[in-house]
């Protein structure tokens, strides 16, 4: 099953089980992916994490039912849509809709609407994507890890790089790698910034040393202004190359490799290394 089919099937599973207990792991299992791989794919394609999507859909449907069904009671809907108490439901309802359930029931407010995600077919491609399949040796990396909410990578990863440089870490750990690490965290992934161990000096506090085994990668090279150019490449790799390739994604670290030079230059070179195996 390709990435887009996994995403579509995952949405179908979520929508069919919105009134049941749902976890990212359960949804990932329904499409035969690891929780961390599904989280990454979902975050890139949807722009939100799995749990946030489920929460928004439930609150949207709860608001619609509250005003559309006269006999609907707030307490009944709180438990129906997965809340343990009226207080927690009211707090979440207000954060999402901007009003309390009781105000919505009286017709005193405008409610927010959060539609089901749909895949819209469009014409893409038609441009060169430089890649090669490589067998890389095992090695050791040193990274500063940060937990980032799925769907927030485009905002939070650049902030992590700014913080890394502002704290002077590059003196001992050259910032050559951005690493997306497998994680069991709910609705988030771990992003590490660092280098191979052989390029490091004294390792600062808070950094982790990780052993990377021998692995097959799809290596994509490109150039452009960072971070916009690498964000575009990530989306192209996951939505265009991977669904049409003979490879599938592995639950292993994914690498962004940065070169010396000016990352604000349109000629700046970088690469993405995606761990894969043949289908």
C-alpha positions as CSV (number, residue, x, y, z in Angstrom):
1,X,0.0,0.0,0.0
2,X,1.5,3.4,-1.0
3,X,1.6,6.5,1.3
4,X,-1.5,8.1,-0.1
5,X,-3.5,4.9,0.2
6,X,-2.3,4.6,3.8
7,X,-3.4,8.1,4.5
8,X,-6.8,7.7,2.9
9,X,-7.4,4.4,4.7
10,X,-6.3,5.9,8.0
11,X,-8.8,8.8,7.6
12,X,-11.6,6.2,6.8
13,X,-10.7,4.3,9.9
14,X,-10.8,7.4,12.1
15,X,-14.1,8.6,10.7
16,X,-15.6,5.2,11.2
17,X,-14.5,5.1,14.9
18,X,-14.9,8.7,16.0
19,X,-17.3,7.6,18.8
20,X,-14.9,4.9,20.0
21,X,-11.7,5.1,21.9
22,X,-9.0,5.9,19.3
23,X,-5.2,6.0,19.5
24,X,-2.5,6.8,17.0
25,X,-1.2,3.3,17.4
26,X,-4.6,1.8,16.6
27,X,-5.0,3.9,13.5
28,X,-1.4,3.1,12.4
29,X,-2.0,-0.6,12.9
30,X,-5.1,-0.4,10.6
31,X,-2.8,0.6,7.7
32,X,0.1,-1.6,8.6
33,X,2.5,1.2,9.6
34,X,4.4,1.9,12.8
35,X,3.0,4.7,15.0
36,X,5.9,7.0,14.4
37,X,5.9,6.5,10.6
38,X,2.1,7.1,10.4
39,X,2.5,10.2,12.6
40,X,5.1,11.7,10.4
41,X,3.2,11.0,7.2
42,X,-0.1,12.3,8.6
43,X,1.6,15.4,10.0
44,X,3.2,16.3,6.6
45,X,0.1,15.6,4.5
46,X,-2.6,17.0,6.9
47,X,-0.7,19.7,8.7
48,X,-2.0,18.5,12.1
49,X,-1.3,15.5,14.3
50,X,-3.6,12.5,14.5
51,X,-5.0,13.4,18.0
52,X,-5.6,17.0,17.0
53,X,-7.5,15.9,13.9
54,X,-9.6,13.5,16.0
55,X,-10.3,16.1,18.6
56,X,-11.3,18.8,16.1
57,X,-13.6,16.4,14.2
58,X,-15.4,15.3,17.4
59,X,-15.9,18.9,18.6
60,X,-17.1,19.9,15.2
61,X,-19.7,17.1,15.2
62,X,-20.7,17.8,18.8
63,X,-21.4,21.4,18.0
64,X,-23.4,20.4,14.9
65,X,-25.5,17.9,16.9
66,X,-26.0,20.3,19.9
67,X,-27.7,22.9,17.7
68,X,-29.3,20.5,15.2
69,X,-31.0,18.1,17.6
70,X,-33.4,19.8,20.0
71,X,-33.4,17.0,22.5
72,X,-29.6,16.8,22.7
73,X,-28.2,17.3,26.2
74,X,-24.7,18.8,26.8
75,X,-23.8,16.0,29.3
76,X,-24.9,13.3,26.9
77,X,-22.8,14.8,24.1
78,X,-19.8,15.1,26.4
79,X,-19.6,11.4,27.0
80,X,-20.6,10.5,23.5
81,X,-17.6,12.4,22.0
82,X,-15.1,10.9,24.4
83,X,-14.9,13.3,27.4
84,X,-14.8,12.0,31.0
85,X,-16.6,15.0,32.5
86,X,-18.8,17.9,31.6
87,X,-16.1,20.3,32.7
88,X,-13.4,18.9,30.4
89,X,-15.9,18.9,27.5
90,X,-17.0,22.5,28.1
91,X,-13.4,23.6,28.3
92,X,-12.5,21.9,25.0
93,X,-15.7,23.1,23.4
94,X,-15.0,26.7,24.3
95,X,-11.4,26.5,23.1
96,X,-12.6,25.2,19.7
97,X,-15.9,27.0,19.1
98,X,-15.3,30.2,21.2
99,X,-18.3,29.7,23.3
100,X,-19.7,27.4,26.0
101,X,-22.0,24.5,25.0
102,X,-24.9,26.1,26.9
103,X,-24.5,29.3,24.9
104,X,-24.4,27.3,21.6
105,X,-27.5,25.4,22.7
106,X,-29.4,28.7,23.2
107,X,-28.3,29.9,19.7
108,X,-26.2,32.6,21.2
109,X,-23.0,31.9,19.2
110,X,-21.6,31.0,15.8
111,X,-19.9,27.6,15.8
112,X,-16.7,26.5,14.0
113,X,-16.8,23.7,11.4
114,X,-13.9,21.3,10.9
115,X,-14.6,19.1,7.8
116,X,-13.3,15.6,7.1
117,X,-9.9,15.5,5.3
118,X,-10.2,14.4,1.7
119,X,-7.5,13.6,-0.8
120,X,-8.0,15.8,-3.9
121,X,-6.4,14.4,-7.1
122,X,-4.3,17.1,-8.9
123,X,-1.7,17.1,-11.6
124,X,1.8,17.1,-10.0
125,X,5.3,16.2,-11.0
126,X,6.7,17.3,-14.4
127,X,9.9,18.4,-12.7
128,X,13.2,16.6,-12.2
129,X,13.8,15.0,-8.8
130,X,17.4,13.9,-8.3
131,X,17.7,10.7,-6.2
132,X,19.7,7.5,-5.9
133,X,19.4,4.3,-3.8
134,X,22.4,3.9,-1.6
135,X,23.6,1.4,0.9
136,X,25.2,3.4,3.8
137,X,27.6,2.0,6.4
138,X,26.9,2.0,10.1
139,X,28.0,5.1,12.1
140,X,27.5,7.1,15.3
141,X,25.7,10.4,15.5
142,X,25.4,13.0,18.2
143,X,22.2,15.1,18.3
144,X,20.3,17.5,20.5
145,X,16.7,16.0,20.5
146,X,13.5,18.0,20.7
147,X,9.9,16.8,20.7
148,X,7.8,18.4,18.1
149,X,4.1,18.2,17.6
150,X,3.1,16.5,14.3
151,X,1.9,19.0,11.8
152,X,4.1,21.7,13.4
153,X,7.4,20.7,11.9
154,X,7.6,23.5,9.4
155,X,7.3,26.0,12.2
156,X,9.2,24.3,15.0
157,X,12.2,22.7,13.3
158,X,13.5,26.1,12.1
159,X,13.1,27.4,15.6
160,X,15.1,24.4,16.9
161,X,17.9,25.3,14.5
162,X,17.9,29.0,15.7
163,X,18.1,27.9,19.3
164,X,20.9,25.4,18.6
165,X,23.0,28.1,17.0
166,X,22.1,30.8,19.5
167,X,23.4,28.6,22.4
168,X,26.8,28.2,20.7
169,X,26.6,24.4,20.3
170,X,28.1,24.5,16.9
171,X,31.6,25.0,18.4
172,X,31.6,21.4,19.6
173,X,28.8,19.8,17.5
174,X,28.8,21.0,13.9
175,X,25.1,21.3,12.8
176,X,25.3,19.0,9.7
177,X,22.3,16.8,10.3
178,X,18.6,17.2,11.1
179,X,17.3,13.8,12.2
180,X,13.7,12.6,12.5
181,X,13.8,9.9,15.0
182,X,11.2,7.1,15.6
183,X,9.1,7.8,18.6
184,X,6.3,6.3,20.6
185,X,5.1,9.7,21.8
186,X,1.5,10.5,21.2
187,X,1.0,13.0,18.3
188,X,4.6,14.1,18.1
189,X,8.0,13.1,16.8
190,X,11.6,13.7,17.9
191,X,13.8,15.9,15.8
192,X,17.5,16.0,16.5
193,X,20.2,18.4,15.3
194,X,23.8,17.5,15.3
195,X,26.6,15.6,13.5
196,X,28.5,12.4,13.1
197,X,30.5,11.6,16.2
198,X,33.8,11.8,14.4
199,X,33.2,15.5,13.7
200,X,32.4,16.4,17.3
201,X,34.5,17.8,20.1
202,X,33.4,17.8,23.8
203,X,29.7,16.8,23.8
204,X,27.5,19.3,25.7
205,X,24.9,18.3,28.3
206,X,21.5,17.3,26.8
207,X,22.9,15.7,23.7
208,X,22.4,12.0,22.8
209,X,24.7,9.6,21.1
210,X,23.0,7.2,18.8
211,X,24.2,4.2,16.8
212,X,22.9,4.1,13.2
213,X,23.0,0.6,11.7
214,X,23.9,-0.2,8.1
215,X,20.8,0.8,6.0
216,X,19.4,1.3,2.5
217,X,18.4,4.9,1.8
218,X,16.7,6.8,-1.0
219,X,18.9,9.9,-1.2
220,X,17.4,13.1,-2.6
221,X,19.6,16.1,-3.5
222,X,18.4,19.6,-4.2
223,X,19.2,23.3,-3.7
224,X,17.4,26.4,-2.5
225,X,16.7,28.7,0.4
226,X,16.3,26.9,3.7
227,X,13.9,26.1,5.3
228,X,11.4,26.5,2.5
229,X,13.3,24.4,-0.1
230,X,13.7,21.4,2.1
231,X,10.1,21.6,3.3
232,X,9.0,21.5,-0.4
233,X,11.3,18.5,-1.0
234,X,9.9,16.6,1.9
235,X,6.4,17.0,0.6
236,X,7.4,16.0,-2.9
237,X,9.2,12.9,-1.7
238,X,6.3,11.7,0.4
239,X,3.4,12.6,-1.9
240,X,5.0,12.1,-5.4
241,X,8.1,9.9,-5.3
242,X,7.2,7.4,-2.5
243,X,3.7,6.5,-3.8
244,X,5.0,5.8,-7.3
245,X,8.2,4.0,-6.3
246,X,9.1,0.4,-5.8
247,X,10.1,1.2,-2.2
248,X,8.4,1.6,1.2
249,X,9.3,3.6,4.2
250,X,11.0,2.0,7.2
251,X,10.6,2.9,10.8
252,X,14.1,4.2,11.2
253,X,15.8,7.6,11.5
254,X,15.3,9.9,8.5
255,X,18.1,12.4,7.7
256,X,18.4,16.0,6.4
257,X,22.0,16.6,5.4
258,X,23.3,20.1,5.2
259,X,26.5,21.4,3.6
260,X,28.8,24.3,4.2
261,X,27.6,27.5,2.6
262,X,24.9,30.1,2.9
263,X,21.4,28.5,3.6
264,X,19.7,31.8,2.5
265,X,21.2,31.4,-1.0
266,X,19.1,29.8,-3.8
267,X,22.2,27.8,-4.7
268,X,22.5,26.2,-1.3
269,X,22.8,22.4,-1.5
270,X,21.2,19.9,0.8
271,X,19.9,16.3,0.8
272,X,17.2,14.1,2.4
273,X,18.1,10.4,3.2
274,X,15.0,8.3,3.6
275,X,15.3,4.7,5.0
276,X,13.6,2.3,2.6
277,X,13.2,-1.3,1.5
278,X,11.9,-2.8,-1.7
279,X,8.2,-3.7,-1.7
